[in-house]
Amino acid sequence: MKPRSSLTVALLFSALVAGAAESQVISLWEKGAPGFESRKDLPEQAASYWVKNINNPSLTVFLPPKEKAGGAAVVICPGGGFRELVFGAEGVEPAKYFNNLGVAAFVLKYRLFRETNSVYTSANAREDGLRAMRLVRSRAAEWGVDTNRIGLVGYSAGGEVVSLTAFTENAGVTNASDAIDHASARPDFIVEIYPGPLGVPTVLPPNVPPAFLLCADDDRFHSVVTTDLLEKYRQAKVPAELHLYAKGGHGFNMGARSKLASIKGWPQRLADWLTDNSILDPAPSPAK
């Protein structure tokens, strides 16, 4: 197979971004992120495969066809080292894959604390992860989502947003003035693809959600993080499944651009896990 030209890749990304532009985009906070409301209207930057300068964190909504929808949902956190977001390959592409499985998908644009001259910290990325989960759960009926089957998916730095959200205090804030914050931010399951270490505690709390973990062994830094996370899950006695491929490197996204058959096929392993854990089961019919 001939490698794709840079023009072809650029056109594919443009098509993905155009598709995302047609989707509903919802700000996590109507008036802007708390403490940073004045930055709400600062423009984002986008070029090639990335999006930067996220000052108004948001969710882009991708809903499956009604005839396929099963009630499950995921919030997807693209990677990019907290310097940028790989929005197409690790946001839009997985969203469309999940839609094909009947899963509603919400791609998160979170604030980037390692971007040049950033005013944010890792606490703001965690805040965005928590708010995204609460927003989806609070509006579940609107999108046909089962509030007990909402997962959190992350790639690389996006996996760290998953850890920051899933492994810390994430119960609903009952005395919050904003009704959205009353909802729980705890994911019912998590998916971490070649994650970094940020947000992983020394000992996992006992109520962590089941996990699907995936990495390549020749991605030396992230494979250590991933296998260490599996061991922490064992100690917590919570189910986790790890797929560790011999080759693949870092940042293989959904696998389609790789020359390796195992990497190309990794999304099917995720679909199998979702099936085995009854996450893709169709929603029960309404009572007559």
Stockholm file with secondary structure:
# STOCKHOLM 1.0

chainA/1-288         MKPRSSLTVALLFSALVAGAAESQVISLWEKGAPGFESRKDLPEQAASYWVKNINNPSLTVFLPPKEKAGGAAVVICPGGGFRELVFGAEGVEPAKYFNNLGVAAFVLKYRLFRETNSVYTSANAREDGLRAMRLVRSRAAEWGVDTNRIGLVGYSAGGEVVSLTAFTENAGVTNASDAIDHASARPDFIVEIYPGPLGVPTVLPPNVPPAFLLCADDDRFHSVVTTDLLEKYRQAKVPAELHLYAKGGHGFNMGARSKLASIKGWPQRLADWLTDNSILDPAPSPAK
#=GR chainA/1-288 SS CCCCCHHHHHHHHHHHHHHHHHSCEEESSTTCSTTCGGGTTSCCEEETTEEECCCSCEEEEECCCTTTCCSCEEEEECCSTTTCBCTIIIIIHHHHHHHHTTCEEEEEECCCSSSTTCCCCHHHHHHHHHHHHHHHHHTHHHHTCCTTCEEEEEETHHHHHHHHHHSSCCSCCTTCSSGGGGSCCCCSEEEEESCCSTTCCSSCCTTCCCEEEEEETTSHHHHHHHHHHHHHHHHHTCCEEEEEESSCCSCCTTSTTCSCHHHHTHHHHHHHHHHHTTTTSCCCCCCC
#=GC SS_cons         CCCCCHHHHHHHHHHHHHHHHHSCEEESSTTCSTTCGGGTTSCCEEETTEEECCCSCEEEEECCCTTTCCSCEEEEECCSTTTCBCTIIIIIHHHHHHHHTTCEEEEEECCCSSSTTCCCCHHHHHHHHHHHHHHHHHTHHHHTCCTTCEEEEEETHHHHHHHHHHSSCCSCCTTCSSGGGGSCCCCSEEEEESCCSTTCCSSCCTTCCCEEEEEETTSHHHHHHHHHHHHHHHHHTCCEEEEEESSCCSCCTTSTTCSCHHHHTHHHHHHHHHHHTTTTSCCCCCCC
//
